[in-house]
Amino acid sequence: MADPGQAAFCSTLVIEGQRPRWVYRSEAINESDSGWRFIEGNESDEWLNESGHCVMQHLGHLPTRWPELDGPLRDERVRSAWRWDEARAAYVEVKDWTPPD
């Protein structure tokens, strides 16, 4: 399981309360980074790349708000990806997508 003391990059839309609909794990960029990324899903690449639209958030906060994240966060593989499936009310693994470097 991911260390809740580590941080993850989050879209500010997620920080403001929108459910993360895309969750993936990249290579960590430093010791405090878990590698996890949480995106609402409607952000453009341009928007995400603008200063202040992605921030570091402690991992422990996210599954507290959305307990369904517990499953993906148990996956320790780098390059794993998950999407929110509204019909199942669960995160499902995405096997045909590779997170960006």
TORVEX-782158 format. One line per field, with one value per atom (N, C-alpha, C, O): residue number from 1; residue in three letters; atom name; x, y, z. Coordinates in Angstrom, 1 decimal, padded with zeros to 4 digits. Layout:
TORVEX-782158
fike = c(NUM | ...)
romi = c(ala | ...)
loza = c(CA | ...)
c1 = c(X | ...)
c2 = c(Y | ...)
c3 = c(Z | ...)
//
This chain:
TORVEX-782158
fike = c(1 | 1 | 1 | 1 | 2 | 2 | 2 | 2 | 3 | 3 | 3 | 3 | 4 | 4 | 4 | 4 | 5 | 5 | 5 | 5 | 6 | 6 | 6 | 6 | 7 | 7 | 7 | 7 | 8 | 8 | 8 | 8 | 9 | 9 | 9 | 9 | 10 | 10 | 10 | 10 | 11 | 11 | 11 | 11 | 12 | 12 | 12 | 12 | 13 | 13 | 13 | 13 | 14 | 14 | 14 | 14 | 15 | 15 | 15 | 15 | 16 | 16 | 16 | 16 | 17 | 17 | 17 | 17 | 18 | 18 | 18 | 18 | 19 | 19 | 19 | 19 | 20 | 20 | 20 | 20 | 21 | 21 | 21 | 21 | 22 | 22 | 22 | 22 | 23 | 23 | 23 | 23 | 24 | 24 | 24 | 24 | 25 | 25 | 25 | 25 | 26 | 26 | 26 | 26 | 27 | 27 | 27 | 27 | 28 | 28 | 28 | 28 | 29 | 29 | 29 | 29 | 30 | 30 | 30 | 30 | 31 | 31 | 31 | 31 | 32 | 32 | 32 | 32 | 33 | 33 | 33 | 33 | 34 | 34 | 34 | 34 | 35 | 35 | 35 | 35 | 36 | 36 | 36 | 36 | 37 | 37 | 37 | 37 | 38 | 38 | 38 | 38 | 39 | 39 | 39 | 39 | 40 | 40 | 40 | 40 | 41 | 41 | 41 | 41 | 42 | 42 | 42 | 42 | 43 | 43 | 43 | 43 | 44 | 44 | 44 | 44 | 45 | 45 | 45 | 45 | 46 | 46 | 46 | 46 | 47 | 47 | 47 | 47 | 48 | 48 | 48 | 48 | 49 | 49 | 49 | 49 | 50 | 50 | 50 | 50 | 51 | 51 | 51 | 51 | 52 | 52 | 52 | 52 | 53 | 53 | 53 | 53 | 54 | 54 | 54 | 54 | 55 | 55 | 55 | 55 | 56 | 56 | 56 | 56 | 57 | 57 | 57 | 57 | 58 | 58 | 58 | 58 | 59 | 59 | 59 | 59 | 60 | 60 | 60 | 60 | 61 | 61 | 61 | 61 | 62 | 62 | 62 | 62 | 63 | 63 | 63 | 63 | 64 | 64 | 64 | 64 | 65 | 65 | 65 | 65 | 66 | 66 | 66 | 66 | 67 | 67 | 67 | 67 | 68 | 68 | 68 | 68 | 69 | 69 | 69 | 69 | 70 | 70 | 70 | 70 | 71 | 71 | 71 | 71 | 72 | 72 | 72 | 72 | 73 | 73 | 73 | 73 | 74 | 74 | 74 | 74 | 75 | 75 | 75 | 75 | 76 | 76 | 76 | 76 | 77 | 77 | 77 | 77 | 78 | 78 | 78 | 78 | 79 | 79 | 79 | 79 | 80 | 80 | 80 | 80 | 81 | 81 | 81 | 81 | 82 | 82 | 82 | 82 | 83 | 83 | 83 | 83 | 84 | 84 | 84 | 84 | 85 | 85 | 85 | 85 | 86 | 86 | 86 | 86 | 87 | 87 | 87 | 87 | 88 | 88 | 88 | 88 | 89 | 89 | 89 | 89 | 90 | 90 | 90 | 90 | 91 | 91 | 91 | 91 | 92 | 92 | 92 | 92 | 93 | 93 | 93 | 93 | 94 | 94 | 94 | 94 | 95 | 95 | 95 | 95 | 96 | 96 | 96 | 96 | 97 | 97 | 97 | 97 | 98 | 98 | 98 | 98 | 99 | 99 | 99 | 99 | 100 | 100 | 100 | 100 | 101 | 101 | 101 | 101)
romi = c(met | met | met | met | ala | ala | ala | ala | asp | asp | asp | asp | pro | pro | pro | pro | gly | gly | gly | gly | gln | gln | gln | gln | ala | ala | ala | ala | ala | ala | ala | ala | phe | phe | phe | phe | cys | cys | cys | cys | ser | ser | ser | ser | thr | thr | thr | thr | leu | leu | leu | leu | val | val | val | val | ile | ile | ile | ile | glu | glu | glu | glu | gly | gly | gly | gly | gln | gln | gln | gln | arg | arg | arg | arg | pro | pro | pro | pro | arg | arg | arg | arg | trp | trp | trp | trp | val | val | val | val | tyr | tyr | tyr | tyr | arg | arg | arg | arg | ser | ser | ser | ser | glu | glu | glu | glu | ala | ala | ala | ala | ile | ile | ile | ile | asn | asn | asn | asn | glu | glu | glu | glu | ser | ser | ser | ser | asp | asp | asp | asp | ser | ser | ser | ser | gly | gly | gly | gly | trp | trp | trp | trp | arg | arg | arg | arg | phe | phe | phe | phe | ile | ile | ile | ile | glu | glu | glu | glu | gly | gly | gly | gly | asn | asn | asn | asn | glu | glu | glu | glu | ser | ser | ser | ser | asp | asp | asp | asp | glu | glu | glu | glu | trp | trp | trp | trp | leu | leu | leu | leu | asn | asn | asn | asn | glu | glu | glu | glu | ser | ser | ser | ser | gly | gly | gly | gly | his | his | his | his | cys | cys | cys | cys | val | val | val | val | met | met | met | met | gln | gln | gln | gln | his | his | his | his | leu | leu | leu | leu | gly | gly | gly | gly | his | his | his | his | leu | leu | leu | leu | pro | pro | pro | pro | thr | thr | thr | thr | arg | arg | arg | arg | trp | trp | trp | trp | pro | pro | pro | pro | glu | glu | glu | glu | leu | leu | leu | leu | asp | asp | asp | asp | gly | gly | gly | gly | pro | pro | pro | pro | leu | leu | leu | leu | arg | arg | arg | arg | asp | asp | asp | asp | glu | glu | glu | glu | arg | arg | arg | arg | val | val | val | val | arg | arg | arg | arg | ser | ser | ser | ser | ala | ala | ala | ala | trp | trp | trp | trp | arg | arg | arg | arg | trp | trp | trp | trp | asp | asp | asp | asp | glu | glu | glu | glu | ala | ala | ala | ala | arg | arg | arg | arg | ala | ala | ala | ala | ala | ala | ala | ala | tyr | tyr | tyr | tyr | val | val | val | val | glu | glu | glu | glu | val | val | val | val | lys | lys | lys | lys | asp | asp | asp | asp | trp | trp | trp | trp | thr | thr | thr | thr | pro | pro | pro | pro | pro | pro | pro | pro | asp | asp | asp | asp)
loza = c(N | CA | C | O | N | CA | C | O | N | CA | C | O | N | CA | C | O | N | CA | C | O | N | CA | C | O | N | CA | C | O | N | CA | C | O | N | CA | C | O | N | CA | C | O | N | CA | C | O | N | CA | C | O | N | CA | C | O | N | CA | C | O | N | CA | C | O | N | CA | C | O | N | CA | C | O | N | CA | C | O | N | CA | C | O | N | CA | C | O | N | CA | C | O | N | CA | C | O | N | CA | C | O | N | CA | C | O | N | CA | C | O | N | CA | C | O | N | CA | C | O | N | CA | C | O | N | CA | C | O | N | CA | C | O | N | CA | C | O | N | CA | C | O | N | CA | C | O | N | CA | C | O | N | CA | C | O | N | CA | C | O | N | CA | C | O | N | CA | C | O | N | CA | C | O | N | CA | C | O | N | CA | C | O | N | CA | C | O | N | CA | C | O | N | CA | C | O | N | CA | C | O | N | CA | C | O | N | CA | C | O | N | CA | C | O | N | CA | C | O | N | CA | C | O | N | CA | C | O | N | CA | C | O | N | CA | C | O | N | CA | C | O | N | CA | C | O | N | CA | C | O | N | CA | C | O | N | CA | C | O | N | CA | C | O | N | CA | C | O | N | CA | C | O | N | CA | C | O | N | CA | C | O | N | CA | C | O | N | CA | C | O | N | CA | C | O | N | CA | C | O | N | CA | C | O | N | CA | C | O | N | CA | C | O | N | CA | C | O | N | CA | C | O | N | CA | C | O | N | CA | C | O | N | CA | C | O | N | CA | C | O | N | CA | C | O | N | CA | C | O | N | CA | C | O | N | CA | C | O | N | CA | C | O | N | CA | C | O | N | CA | C | O | N | CA | C | O | N | CA | C | O | N | CA | C | O | N | CA | C | O | N | CA | C | O | N | CA | C | O | N | CA | C | O | N | CA | C | O | N | CA | C | O | N | CA | C | O | N | CA | C | O | N | CA | C | O | N | CA | C | O | N | CA | C | O | N | CA | C | O | N | CA | C | O | N | CA | C | O | N | CA | C | O)
c1 = c(000.9 | 000.0 | 000.9 | 002.0 | 000.4 | 001.2 | 001.3 | 000.4 | 002.4 | 002.7 | 001.8 | 002.0 | 000.9 | 000.0 | 000.8 | 000.2 | 002.0 | 002.8 | 003.4 | 003.9 | 003.4 | 004.0 | 002.9 | 001.8 | 003.3 | 002.4 | 002.2 | 002.9 | 001.1 | 000.7 | 000.4 | 000.0 | 000.6 | 000.2 | -001.3 | -001.8 | -002.0 | -003.5 | -003.9 | -003.3 | -004.8 | -005.5 | -006.1 | -006.7 | -006.1 | -006.8 | -008.3 | -009.0 | -008.9 | -010.3 | -010.5 | -011.6 | -009.6 | -009.7 | -009.6 | -010.3 | -008.6 | -008.4 | -009.7 | -010.0 | -010.4 | -011.6 | -012.8 | -013.9 | -012.7 | -013.8 | -014.3 | -015.2 | -013.8 | -014.3 | -013.6 | -012.4 | -014.4 | -013.8 | -012.7 | -012.9 | -011.6 | -010.6 | -011.1 | -011.4 | -011.3 | -011.8 | -010.6 | -010.9 | -009.4 | -008.2 | -007.2 | -006.9 | -006.7 | -005.7 | -004.6 | -004.9 | -003.4 | -002.3 | -001.0 | -000.9 | -000.1 | 001.2 | 002.3 | 002.5 | 003.1 | 004.3 | 005.6 | 005.5 | 006.7 | 008.0 | 007.9 | 007.5 | 008.3 | 008.4 | 009.5 | 010.5 | 009.3 | 010.3 | 011.3 | 012.3 | 010.9 | 011.7 | 011.2 | 010.3 | 011.9 | 011.6 | 010.2 | 009.5 | 009.6 | 008.3 | 007.2 | 006.0 | 007.5 | 006.5 | 006.3 | 007.2 | 005.0 | 004.6 | 004.6 | 004.6 | 004.5 | 004.3 | 002.9 | 002.6 | 001.9 | 000.5 | 000.1 | 000.6 | -000.8 | -001.4 | -002.9 | -003.5 | -003.6 | -005.1 | -005.6 | -005.4 | -006.4 | -006.9 | -008.4 | -009.0 | -009.1 | -010.6 | -011.0 | -012.0 | -010.3 | -010.6 | -011.0 | -010.9 | -011.4 | -011.8 | -010.8 | -011.0 | -009.7 | -008.7 | -007.9 | -007.6 | -007.6 | -006.7 | -005.3 | -005.0 | -004.4 | -003.0 | -002.5 | -001.7 | -003.0 | -002.6 | -003.0 | -002.2 | -004.2 | -004.6 | -003.8 | -003.4 | -003.5 | -002.8 | -001.3 | -000.7 | -000.8 | 000.6 | 000.7 | 001.8 | -000.4 | -000.3 | 000.0 | -000.5 | 000.8 | 001.2 | 000.0 | -000.9 | 000.1 | -001.0 | -002.1 | -003.0 | -002.2 | -003.4 | -003.1 | -004.1 | -001.9 | -001.6 | -000.7 | 000.2 | -001.1 | -000.4 | -000.1 | -000.8 | 000.8 | 001.1 | 000.1 | -000.2 | -000.4 | -001.3 | -000.9 | -000.5 | -001.0 | -000.6 | -001.6 | -002.8 | -001.1 | -001.9 | -003.0 | -004.1 | -002.7 | -003.6 | -005.0 | -006.0 | -005.0 | -006.2 | -007.2 | -008.4 | -006.6 | -007.5 | -008.4 | -009.6 | -007.9 | -008.8 | -009.8 | -010.8 | -009.4 | -010.4 | -011.6 | -012.7 | -011.3 | -012.4 | -013.2 | -014.4 | -012.4 | -012.9 | -012.4 | -011.4 | -013.1 | -012.6 | -012.4 | -011.6 | -013.0 | -012.8 | -011.4 | -011.0 | -010.7 | -009.3 | -008.4 | -007.2 | -008.9 | -008.0 | -007.5 | -006.4 | -008.4 | -008.0 | -006.8 | -005.8 | -007.0 | -005.9 | -004.6 | -003.5 | -004.7 | -003.5 | -002.8 | -001.7 | -003.4 | -002.8 | -001.9 | -001.0 | -002.1 | -001.3 | 000.0 | 000.1 | 001.1 | 002.4 | 003.1 | 004.2 | 002.5 | 003.2 | 003.3 | 002.3 | 004.4 | 004.6 | 004.0 | 004.1 | 003.3 | 002.6 | 001.2 | 000.7 | 000.7 | -000.7 | -001.6 | -001.3 | -002.8 | -003.8 | -005.2 | -005.5 | -006.0 | -007.3 | -008.3 | -007.9 | -009.5 | -010.5 | -011.8 | -012.0 | -012.5 | -013.8 | -014.8 | -015.1 | -015.5 | -016.6 | -017.9 | -018.1 | -018.7 | -019.9 | -020.8 | -021.4 | -021.0 | -022.0 | -021.6 | -022.5 | -020.4 | -019.9 | -019.6 | -019.5 | -019.6 | -019.2 | -017.9 | -017.7 | -016.9 | -015.6 | -014.5 | -014.9 | -013.3 | -012.2 | -011.9 | -011.7 | -011.7 | -011.3 | -010.0 | -009.7 | -009.2 | -007.9 | -008.0 | -008.8 | -007.2 | -007.1 | -005.9 | -004.8 | -006.1 | -005.0 | -004.4 | -003.3 | -005.1 | -004.7 | -004.2 | -004.3 | -003.7 | -003.3 | -002.0 | -001.8 | -001.0 | 000.2 | 000.3 | 000.2 | 000.6 | 000.7 | 001.9 | 002.9 | 001.8 | 002.9 | 004.1 | 004.0 | 005.2 | 006.5 | 006.6 | 007.6)
c2 = c(-001.2 | 000.0 | 001.2 | 001.3 | 002.3 | 003.5 | 004.1 | 004.0 | 004.7 | 005.4 | 006.6 | 007.6 | 006.7 | 007.9 | 009.2 | 010.3 | 009.1 | 010.2 | 010.8 | 012.0 | 010.1 | 010.6 | 011.5 | 011.5 | 012.1 | 013.0 | 012.6 | 011.7 | 013.1 | 012.8 | 014.1 | 015.1 | 014.2 | 015.3 | 015.2 | 014.2 | 016.3 | 016.4 | 017.6 | 018.7 | 017.4 | 018.6 | 019.4 | 018.8 | 020.7 | 021.5 | 021.2 | 021.5 | 020.7 | 020.3 | 019.2 | 019.2 | 018.3 | 017.2 | 017.8 | 017.4 | 018.6 | 019.3 | 020.0 | 020.1 | 020.6 | 021.4 | 020.5 | 021.0 | 019.2 | 018.3 | 017.4 | 016.6 | 017.6 | 016.8 | 015.4 | 015.3 | 014.3 | 013.0 | 012.8 | 013.2 | 012.2 | 011.9 | 010.8 | 009.7 | 011.0 | 010.0 | 009.3 | 008.2 | 009.8 | 009.2 | 009.1 | 010.2 | 008.0 | 007.8 | 006.9 | 005.8 | 007.4 | 006.6 | 006.8 | 007.8 | 005.9 | 006.0 | 006.1 | 005.3 | 007.1 | 007.4 | 007.1 | 006.8 | 007.3 | 007.3 | 008.5 | 009.6 | 008.2 | 009.3 | 010.3 | 009.9 | 011.6 | 012.6 | 012.9 | 013.5 | 012.5 | 012.7 | 011.8 | 011.1 | 011.8 | 010.9 | 011.1 | 010.2 | 012.3 | 012.6 | 012.3 | 012.2 | 012.1 | 011.8 | 010.3 | 009.5 | 010.0 | 008.6 | 008.1 | 006.9 | 009.0 | 008.7 | 008.7 | 008.7 | 008.7 | 008.8 | 010.1 | 011.2 | 010.1 | 011.3 | 011.1 | 010.1 | 012.2 | 012.2 | 013.3 | 014.5 | 013.0 | 013.9 | 013.8 | 012.7 | 014.9 | 014.9 | 014.2 | 013.5 | 014.5 | 013.8 | 014.7 | 014.3 | 015.9 | 016.9 | 018.0 | 018.8 | 017.9 | 018.9 | 018.7 | 017.5 | 019.8 | 019.6 | 019.6 | 020.0 | 019.1 | 019.1 | 020.5 | 020.7 | 021.4 | 022.8 | 023.3 | 024.0 | 023.1 | 023.5 | 022.9 | 023.6 | 021.6 | 020.9 | 021.4 | 021.4 | 021.9 | 022.4 | 023.8 | 024.3 | 024.5 | 025.9 | 025.9 | 025.0 | 026.8 | 026.9 | 027.0 | 027.8 | 026.2 | 026.2 | 025.3 | 025.2 | 024.7 | 023.8 | 022.3 | 021.6 | 022.0 | 020.7 | 021.0 | 021.7 | 020.4 | 020.6 | 019.3 | 018.3 | 019.3 | 018.1 | 018.0 | 019.0 | 016.8 | 016.6 | 015.3 | 014.3 | 015.3 | 014.0 | 012.9 | 013.2 | 011.8 | 010.6 | 010.3 | 009.9 | 010.4 | 010.0 | 010.7 | 010.1 | 011.9 | 012.7 | 012.1 | 012.1 | 011.6 | 011.2 | 010.0 | 010.1 | 008.8 | 007.7 | 008.0 | 007.3 | 009.0 | 009.4 | 010.0 | 009.8 | 010.8 | 011.5 | 010.5 | 010.6 | 009.7 | 008.7 | 007.3 | 006.9 | 006.6 | 005.3 | 004.3 | 003.3 | 004.5 | 003.6 | 003.6 | 002.7 | 004.7 | 004.7 | 003.7 | 003.5 | 003.1 | 002.1 | 001.0 | 000.6 | 000.5 | -000.5 | -000.1 | -000.8 | 001.0 | 001.4 | 001.7 | 001.3 | 002.3 | 002.6 | 001.4 | 001.5 | 000.2 | -001.0 | -001.6 | -002.4 | -001.1 | -001.5 | -000.8 | 000.5 | -001.5 | -000.8 | -000.7 | -000.1 | -001.1 | -001.0 | 000.4 | 001.1 | 000.8 | 002.0 | 001.8 | 000.7 | 002.8 | 002.7 | 002.0 | 001.6 | 001.8 | 001.3 | 002.5 | 003.6 | 002.3 | 003.3 | 002.8 | 001.6 | 003.7 | 003.4 | 004.5 | 005.7 | 004.1 | 005.1 | 004.8 | 003.7 | 005.9 | 005.8 | 005.3 | 005.8 | 004.2 | 003.6 | 003.9 | 003.3 | 004.9 | 005.3 | 004.2 | 004.0 | 003.3 | 002.2 | 001.2 | 000.7 | 001.0 | 000.0 | 000.7 | 000.0 | 002.0 | 002.8 | 002.3 | 002.0 | 002.1 | 001.6 | 002.1 | 002.4 | 002.0 | 002.3 | 000.9 | -000.1 | 001.0 | -000.2 | 000.1 | 001.2 | -001.0 | -000.8 | -000.6 | -001.2 | 000.3 | 000.6 | -000.1 | 000.2 | -001.0 | -001.9 | -001.4 | -001.8 | -000.5 | -000.1 | 001.3 | 002.0 | 001.8 | 003.2 | 003.2 | 002.5 | 004.1 | 004.2 | 005.6 | 006.6 | 005.8 | 007.1 | 007.9 | 007.2 | 009.2 | 009.9 | 009.9 | 009.7 | 010.1 | 010.2 | 011.5 | 011.7)
c3 = c(000.0 | 000.0 | 000.0 | 000.6 | -000.7 | -000.7 | 000.7 | 001.5 | 000.9 | 002.2 | 002.3 | 001.5 | 003.3 | 003.4 | 003.7 | 003.5 | 004.2 | 004.5 | 003.2 | 003.2 | 002.1 | 000.9 | 000.2 | 000.6 | -000.9 | -001.6 | -003.0 | -003.5 | -003.6 | -004.9 | -005.6 | -005.0 | -006.9 | -007.7 | -007.9 | -008.3 | -007.6 | -007.8 | -008.6 | -008.4 | -009.4 | -010.1 | -009.0 | -008.0 | -009.1 | -008.2 | -008.2 | -007.2 | -009.3 | -009.3 | -008.3 | -007.6 | -008.1 | -007.1 | -005.7 | -004.8 | -005.5 | -004.2 | -003.8 | -002.6 | -004.8 | -004.5 | -004.3 | -004.0 | -004.5 | -004.1 | -005.3 | -005.1 | -006.5 | -007.6 | -007.5 | -007.2 | -007.7 | -007.7 | -008.7 | -009.9 | -008.4 | -009.4 | -010.3 | -009.8 | -011.6 | -012.5 | -013.2 | -013.7 | -013.1 | -013.6 | -012.5 | -012.0 | -012.2 | -011.2 | -011.8 | -012.4 | -011.7 | -012.3 | -011.5 | -010.7 | -011.7 | -011.0 | -012.0 | -012.9 | -011.8 | -012.6 | -011.7 | -010.5 | -012.3 | -011.5 | -010.6 | -011.0 | -009.3 | -008.4 | -008.8 | -009.3 | -008.5 | -008.9 | -007.7 | -007.9 | -006.5 | -005.3 | -004.2 | -004.4 | -003.0 | -001.9 | -001.4 | -000.9 | -001.4 | -000.8 | -001.8 | -001.4 | -003.1 | -004.1 | -004.2 | -004.3 | -004.1 | -004.2 | -005.7 | -006.0 | -006.6 | -008.0 | -008.4 | -009.6 | -007.5 | -007.8 | -008.4 | -007.9 | -009.3 | -009.9 | -009.9 | -010.3 | -009.5 | -009.4 | -010.3 | -010.0 | -011.3 | -012.2 | -012.3 | -012.2 | -012.4 | -012.4 | -013.7 | -013.8 | -014.8 | -016.1 | -017.2 | -018.4 | -016.9 | -018.0 | -018.2 | -019.1 | -017.5 | -017.7 | -019.0 | -019.4 | -019.7 | -020.9 | -020.4 | -019.3 | -021.3 | -021.0 | -020.7 | -019.8 | -021.5 | -021.4 | -020.0 | -019.3 | -019.6 | -018.2 | -017.1 | -016.2 | -017.2 | -016.2 | -016.1 | -015.1 | -017.3 | -017.3 | -016.8 | -016.6 | -016.6 | -016.1 | -014.6 | -013.9 | -014.2 | -012.9 | -011.9 | -012.1 | -010.9 | -009.8 | -010.1 | -009.2 | -011.2 | -011.5 | -011.0 | -011.0 | -010.7 | -010.1 | -008.9 | -008.9 | -007.8 | -006.5 | -005.8 | -006.1 | -004.9 | -004.1 | -003.0 | -002.3 | -002.7 | -001.7 | -000.9 | -001.6 | 000.4 | 001.1 | 000.7 | 000.6 | 000.5 | 000.1 | 001.1 | 000.7 | 002.3 | 003.4 | 003.3 | 003.7 | 002.8 | 002.7 | 001.6 | 001.8 | 000.5 | -000.6 | -000.3 | -000.6 | 000.2 | 000.5 | 001.6 | 001.8 | 002.4 | 003.5 | 002.8 | 003.2 | 001.8 | 001.1 | 000.2 | 000.1 | -000.5 | -001.5 | -001.1 | -001.7 | -000.3 | 000.2 | -001.0 | -000.8 | -002.1 | -003.2 | -003.8 | -004.6 | -003.4 | -003.9 | -003.2 | -003.6 | -002.1 | -001.4 | -002.3 | -002.2 | -003.3 | -004.2 | -005.1 | -005.1 | -005.8 | -006.7 | -005.9 | -006.3 | -004.7 | -003.9 | -003.4 | -002.9 | -003.4 | -003.0 | -004.1 | -003.9 | -005.3 | -006.5 | -006.5 | -006.6 | -006.2 | -006.1 | -007.4 | -007.5 | -008.5 | -009.8 | -010.4 | -010.4 | -010.8 | -011.5 | -012.9 | -013.5 | -013.4 | -014.7 | -014.6 | -015.7 | -013.4 | -013.3 | -013.5 | -013.2 | -014.1 | -014.3 | -014.0 | -014.2 | -013.5 | -013.1 | -013.5 | -013.5 | -013.8 | -014.1 | -013.2 | -012.9 | -012.9 | -012.2 | -013.1 | -014.2 | -012.7 | -013.5 | -012.7 | -011.6 | -013.1 | -012.4 | -012.2 | -011.1 | -013.2 | -013.2 | -012.1 | -011.4 | -011.9 | -010.9 | -009.6 | -008.6 | -009.6 | -008.4 | -007.8 | -006.6 | -008.8 | -008.4 | -009.4 | -010.5 | -009.0 | -009.9 | -010.6 | -009.9 | -011.9 | -012.7 | -013.3 | -013.8 | -013.4 | -014.0 | -015.5 | -016.2 | -016.0 | -017.5 | -018.0 | -017.6 | -018.9 | -019.3 | -020.7 | -021.1 | -021.4 | -022.7 | -022.8 | -023.8 | -021.6 | -021.5 | -020.8 | -019.8 | -021.2 | -020.5 | -020.0 | -020.7 | -018.7 | -018.1 | -018.8 | -019.2 | -018.9 | -019.5 | -018.6 | -017.4 | -019.3 | -018.5 | -017.8 | -017.1)
//
